[in-house]
Amino acid sequence: MDHTTQTTQAGSTGIPPLRIGTHLLQSRLVVGTGKYRDYEVMQEAIDASGADCVTVAVRRERLVDAEGRSLLDFLDTDRITVLPNTAGCFTAEDAVRVSRLGRELLEQLGNPGRDWVKLEVLGDKTTLLPDPVGTLEACRELVADGFQVLCYASDDPRLAVALRDAGAASVMPAGSPIGTGRGINNPHSIALLLELLKDPAQGGDPAYPVIVDAGVGTPSDVTIAMELGADGVLLNTGIAHAGDPVRMAHAMRLALESGYHGARSERIGMRRYASASSPFDGVISTIPGE
């Protein structure tokens, strides 16, 4: 295959689907459904993002707005897979209960994702940081109950390994605390986490899916996460609270594609001194009289 063919294919995205357990996502960008000013904007933003998987907080009150309209009526469930999440849970027991409610919801929708859940067990209402003990406990119980569990976690590499070993279908380290828009606070930790989970020399599996989740504020944050080697990115506030959510969703989509290809393009090494694009030796002067 020549370089022209490679470039042409990359121009049409050239990004393979992402497998998480038995589920196959065509887009590696997963978006949330909360915090939008109305369901119409949410629907347009999801379309602009290209996502074919969205998260829905099961604890949300009846999943309806002030006009009595259901969020689910604005999702094309023939195209989009709903991923229930346990947002707002602060104990393992509560998260397990809400996960089972989410499974029932998806069974009613006839959604093929009825056996999976994005697990969140939070430590407190101020930082919204994940409780590592509660997350690990809930993960083990849900895996035993037949769930494919996507675990929202801190960027602690050892916790990530423990969650994988507990049977998590995916580990989802936070870039920064939920809703802060601070981007990737600790790229070194995420890089180390990816190494432990994916490097065969470290007992990892290159195909194990790792999705950076939370804290994304700009498209460049998405690109950085992908360039670090993440398999995907999940975000909500960065789109929903943008001044123009639909345009931002489109930008996030392009940023993910850019980061994916950039990570696989063998970037140049970093140098201390400049390196001329054109060589100095052998240059023929064109200045008259010389």
C-alpha positions in Angstrom: 0.0 0.0 0.0 1.5 3.4 -1.0 1.3 6.6 1.1 -1.4 8.1 -1.2 -3.7 5.2 -0.5 -3.1 5.4 3.3 -3.8 9.1 3.3 -7.1 8.6 1.3 -8.3 5.9 3.7 -7.4 8.0 6.7 -9.3 10.9 5.2 -12.5 8.9 5.5 -11.6 8.4 9.2 -10.0 5.0 8.8 -10.8 4.3 12.5 -11.9 0.8 13.3 -14.8 0.1 15.7 -14.1 -0.2 19.4 -15.0 -3.5 21.0 -16.0 -3.5 24.7 -16.9 -7.0 25.8 -19.5 -8.2 23.4 -20.4 -4.6 22.2 -19.0 -3.0 19.1 -19.0 0.8 18.9 -18.6 2.4 15.5 -17.5 5.7 17.2 -14.9 6.0 19.9 -16.5 9.1 21.2 -19.2 8.4 23.9 -21.3 11.3 25.0 -23.7 11.9 27.9 -27.3 13.1 27.8 -27.4 15.3 30.8 -27.0 19.1 31.4 -28.4 20.3 28.0 -30.8 23.2 28.0 -33.4 21.1 26.2 -33.8 17.7 24.4 -33.7 19.2 21.0 -30.2 20.6 21.5 -29.1 17.3 23.0 -30.4 15.4 20.0 -28.5 17.7 17.5 -25.3 17.6 19.5 -25.4 13.8 19.7 -25.8 13.7 15.9 -23.0 16.2 15.4 -20.7 14.1 17.7 -21.1 11.0 15.5 -21.5 9.0 18.7 -23.5 5.7 18.5 -23.4 5.2 22.3 -24.7 7.6 24.9 -24.8 7.4 28.7 -28.1 7.8 30.6 -28.2 8.4 34.3 -30.7 5.8 35.7 -31.3 7.8 38.8 -32.6 10.8 36.8 -36.1 11.6 37.9 -38.4 9.7 35.5 -36.2 10.7 32.6 -38.6 13.5 31.7 -38.4 17.3 31.4 -40.7 20.0 32.8 -43.0 19.4 29.9 -43.4 15.8 30.6 -41.3 14.7 27.5 -39.1 11.6 27.9 -35.4 11.8 27.1 -35.7 8.4 25.5 -38.1 9.8 22.8 -35.2 11.9 21.5 -32.8 9.0 21.1 -32.8 6.9 17.9 -32.4 3.6 19.7 -32.2 1.8 16.3 -28.9 3.6 15.8 -27.7 4.6 19.3 -26.9 2.2 22.1 -27.9 3.4 25.6 -25.2 2.8 28.3 -26.9 3.2 31.7 -24.7 4.8 34.3 -24.9 4.9 38.1 -24.2 8.6 38.4 -25.1 9.9 41.9 -24.4 6.7 43.7 -22.2 6.9 46.8 -22.1 3.3 48.0 -21.5 0.0 46.3 -24.9 -1.3 47.4 -26.7 1.7 45.8 -24.7 1.3 42.6 -25.5 -2.3 42.2 -29.2 -1.6 42.8 -29.2 1.2 40.2 -27.3 -1.0 37.7 -30.1 -3.6 37.9 -32.7 -0.9 37.4 -30.8 0.1 34.3 -30.8 -3.4 33.0 -34.6 -3.5 33.4 -34.9 -0.2 31.5 -32.9 -1.5 28.6 -34.9 -4.7 28.5 -38.0 -2.6 28.1 -36.4 -0.7 25.2 -35.3 -3.9 23.5 -31.8 -2.4 23.5 -28.9 -4.8 22.8 -26.8 -3.2 25.5 -29.0 -4.4 28.3 -26.2 -6.3 30.1 -23.7 -3.5 30.5 -23.3 -0.5 32.8 -21.0 2.4 33.4 -20.2 2.0 37.1 -19.8 5.1 39.2 -19.4 5.0 42.9 -18.5 8.5 44.2 -16.7 9.4 47.4 -18.4 12.7 48.2 -20.5 15.5 46.6 -17.8 18.1 46.6 -15.0 16.5 44.5 -17.1 13.8 42.9 -14.0 11.7 42.9 -14.6 7.9 42.6 -14.5 5.8 45.8 -11.9 3.2 44.9 -13.0 0.6 47.6 -16.7 1.0 46.7 -16.0 0.9 43.0 -13.9 -2.3 43.3 -16.6 -4.0 45.5 -19.4 -3.1 43.2 -17.5 -4.2 40.1 -16.9 -7.6 41.5 -20.6 -8.0 42.5 -21.9 -6.8 39.1 -19.5 -9.1 37.1 -20.7 -12.0 39.2 -24.3 -11.0 38.3 -23.5 -11.1 34.6 -22.9 -7.5 33.8 -20.2 -6.1 31.5 -18.9 -3.3 33.7 -17.2 -0.1 32.5 -15.6 1.3 35.6 -15.2 5.0 36.1 -12.1 5.4 38.2 -9.3 7.7 39.2 -6.1 7.7 37.2 -4.4 5.4 39.7 -2.6 2.7 37.7 -2.7 0.1 40.4 -6.5 0.5 40.9 -6.9 0.2 37.1 -5.1 -3.2 37.2 -7.3 -4.3 40.2 -10.5 -3.4 38.3 -9.4 -5.2 35.2 -8.5 -8.3 37.3 -11.9 -8.1 38.9 -13.5 -8.6 35.5 -14.2 -5.0 34.3 -14.9 -4.9 30.6 -13.2 -1.5 30.5 -11.4 0.9 32.8 -12.3 4.6 32.5 -9.8 6.8 34.2 -10.8 10.4 34.9 -8.8 13.1 33.0 -9.8 15.5 35.9 -12.8 15.7 38.2 -16.3 15.6 36.7 -17.5 18.8 35.0 -14.3 20.8 35.8 -13.2 21.2 32.2 -9.6 21.0 33.4 -8.6 18.5 30.8 -5.9 15.8 31.4 -4.5 16.7 34.8 -2.0 13.9 35.1 -1.0 12.6 31.7 1.9 10.6 33.2 -0.4 8.6 35.4 -2.7 7.8 32.5 0.3 6.8 30.3 1.5 4.5 33.0 -2.0 3.1 33.5 -2.2 2.4 29.8 1.2 0.7 29.8 0.2 -1.6 32.7 -3.2 -2.5 31.1 -2.0 -2.9 27.5 1.7 -3.9 27.4 2.1 -7.7 27.2 5.5 -7.3 28.9 3.6 -5.9 31.9 0.9 -8.6 31.7 -1.4 -6.4 29.7 -3.5 -6.9 26.6 -3.2 -4.4 23.7 -6.9 -5.0 22.9 -8.1 -4.1 26.4 -10.3 -1.0 26.1 -9.4 2.1 28.1 -11.6 5.2 27.8 -10.7 8.5 29.3 -13.7 9.9 31.1 -14.5 13.2 32.8 -13.0 16.7 32.9 -12.7 17.2 29.2 -13.3 20.9 28.3 -11.9 21.5 24.8 -11.2 19.5 21.7 -7.5 19.6 22.4 -8.2 17.6 25.6 -9.7 14.9 23.5 -6.7 14.8 21.2 -4.3 14.6 24.1 -6.2 11.7 25.6 -6.1 9.8 22.3 -2.4 10.7 21.7 -1.6 9.1 25.1 -3.0 5.9 23.7 -6.5 5.8 25.0 -9.1 3.8 23.0 -11.8 6.4 23.3 -13.1 9.4 25.3 -16.4 9.9 27.2 -17.6 13.4 27.9 -20.8 15.4 28.7 -20.3 18.8 30.2 -17.7 19.9 27.7 -20.4 19.7 25.0 -23.6 20.4 26.9 -22.4 23.5 28.6 -20.5 25.0 25.6 -21.9 28.2 24.2 -22.7 26.3 21.0 -23.1 22.6 22.0 -23.7 21.4 18.4 -20.6 23.0 17.0 -18.5 21.8 20.0 -19.8 18.3 19.5 -18.6 18.4 15.9 -15.2 19.7 17.1 -14.8 16.9 19.7 -15.5 14.4 16.9 -12.7 15.8 14.7 -10.4 16.1 17.7 -10.8 12.4 18.5 -10.0 11.4 14.9 -6.9 13.7 14.9 -5.6 12.2 18.2 -6.3 8.6 17.0 -4.3 9.1 13.8 -1.6 11.2 15.5 -0.9 8.4 18.1 -0.3 6.0 15.3 1.9 8.2 13.1 5.2 7.9 14.9 5.7 11.5 15.8 9.1 13.1 15.5 11.4 13.1 18.5 11.8 16.2 20.7 15.1 18.0 20.3 16.9 20.6 22.3 18.1 22.6 19.3 16.5 23.6 16.0 16.7 21.3 13.0 16.5 23.0 9.6 13.9 21.7 7.2 16.3 22.2 4.3 20.0 21.2 4.5 22.6 23.9 4.6 25.2 21.8 2.8 25.1 21.8 -1.0 22.9 24.9 -1.3 23.5 26.7 -4.6 23.4 30.5 -4.2 21.1 32.4 -6.6 22.2 35.8 -5.6 23.6 37.8 -8.6 27.3 38.4 -8.5 28.1 35.5 -6.1 
